């Protein structure tokens, strides 16, 4: 069976693994979003919004196999070779064999990032051609929404104290991000990025991805809220609901000069989840950053959603 793409080839398309991969653009939502919804993934990042947000940072390109399986290729940050995210949709045996054959023709070992156990179980012959590594840095943190909304119990005492201090220092309000307040929201984004003492390529990519998301607010199934402290723009959150029961937090920001605001924004998201009848909050990965890992662990995740990296065996 051939892997020939069903999508029409555009001048911007580039050959990879025997397919014509085209850059991922906002206009691709009509084609890709329904497919992504039909084949939900256990990890964050496999909906159209985050794919679009990070499309420039990772040079996301996509193609469809003849049987309609979505392949998204990317170049890792600081890398020079192109790899794949987990294929989306049932990869039939013949297409899997053809994909492996094409991959063996590359001058490097193809990797597949962000795979889950369900994919491996459903595609055993294909997966057997790869070595499997648990990628702890990309594991997703899952919390019970009720835990983060109430912060009940001794283990959350520090969080409650910080929110109580914030309540004594300032008043906060929450409002949807709209065209009318977008400039203020973008100003918060810029200031929070400047607050980081050691800027990095990763931070630059994260800030750019947030701006791309904010510029498309209201589209792609995502929502965003501006948090004001004493009337001043001071924080923001951008998220989406992942059926059937999860609020997925893609971005949160809070200006440091407002003590306790990070904890306030976190609780705002959790209360939103509870109000909408959602059981879980997915706060995504820590990307191996020690500070971020400590912060995420301090909220006591109920579990980690495992992320697997597959490398083509020799």
C-alpha positions, 0 to 999 in steps of 0.5 A, a space after each residue: 500500500 502506498 503512503 501517497 497523500 490525499 491532500 493536494 500538494 501546494 508550492 509550500 509542501 515538502 517531501 518527507 517519508 514519501 509524502 508531501 508535508 505542508 505547513 500547518 496554518 490556521 486555514 487547516 482547522 476545517 480539515 484537521 480539527 474534526 480528525 483530531 476530535 475523532 481520534 482523541 489523544 491522552 496527552 495535551 497538544 493533540 488538538 488544533 489550537 496548540 498545534 497551531 500555537 507551536 507551528 512556527 516554533 517546531 515547523 509543524 507540517 502535516 500530511 494525510 496517508 491514503 487511508 486518512 491517517 494524520 502525520 505531523 512532522 516537526 523539527 525539535 527545538 535546536 535540532 536539525 532533523 525532522 521527526 514525527 508526532 504520534 500518528 493520529 488515526 488507525 494506521 493499517 499494517 500496510 501503511 505502517 510497513 510503508 512508513 517504516 520502509 521510508 524511515 529506514 531511508 533517512 540518514 538518521 533514526 526517525 523518532 516519534 514523540 508524544 506516543 501513548 500506550 494505547 497507540 502501541 497496543 493498537 499498532 503492535 507490528 508497527 511499534 515493534 520496529 521502534 525502541 520505546 523510552 518513557 519521556 518524563 519531561 513531557 508527561 502531563 500533570 493531571 489534578 482533580 479539579 475539586 482539589 485545586 478549586 478548594 485547596 482543602 487539607 494541610 498539604 495545601 496550607 501554603 497555597 491557601 495562605 498565599 491566596 489569603 495574603 493576595 486578598 488582603 493586598 488587592 482585589 481581583 476580577 476576571 473577564 473574557 479576552 475579547 478584541 476590546 481588551 486584547 492589547 492589555 492582555 498582550 501587554 501582560 504577556 510581554 511583561 511576564 516574559 521580561 520578568 524572567 531573569 534568564 531568557 532562553 530559546 524555549 522561553 522565546 518560543 513559549 511567548 510566541 506561541 501564547 501570542 499566536 493563541 491570543 491572536 486567534 482567541 475565540 477560535 479553535 475551541 480555546 478560551 482566554 481570560 484576563 485577570 485584573 488586580 486592583 483594576 490593572 491587567 495582571 494575569 491571564 489564562 488560556 485553556 480548552 475543554 477536552 471531552 469528556 471531563 478535562 480542562 486543559 491549561 495551555 498558558 497561565 501568566 501572572 505578574 510577580 509584583 502581585 504576590 499570590 496572583 499565580 495561586 489565584 489564577 491557578 484556582 480560578 481555572 480549577 473553579 471554572 472546571 468544577 463549575 462546568 462539571 469537569 473532573 480533571 485539570 491537565 496542567 501539561 508538562 514540565 519540559 524538564 525544568 526543575 523550577 517548573 517541576 517543583 511548582 507542578 508537584 507542589 499542587 500534588 497531581 493525582 497522576 501523570 499521563 505518560 509520554 513515550 518516545 519511539 526511536 526506529 530500531 537499527 
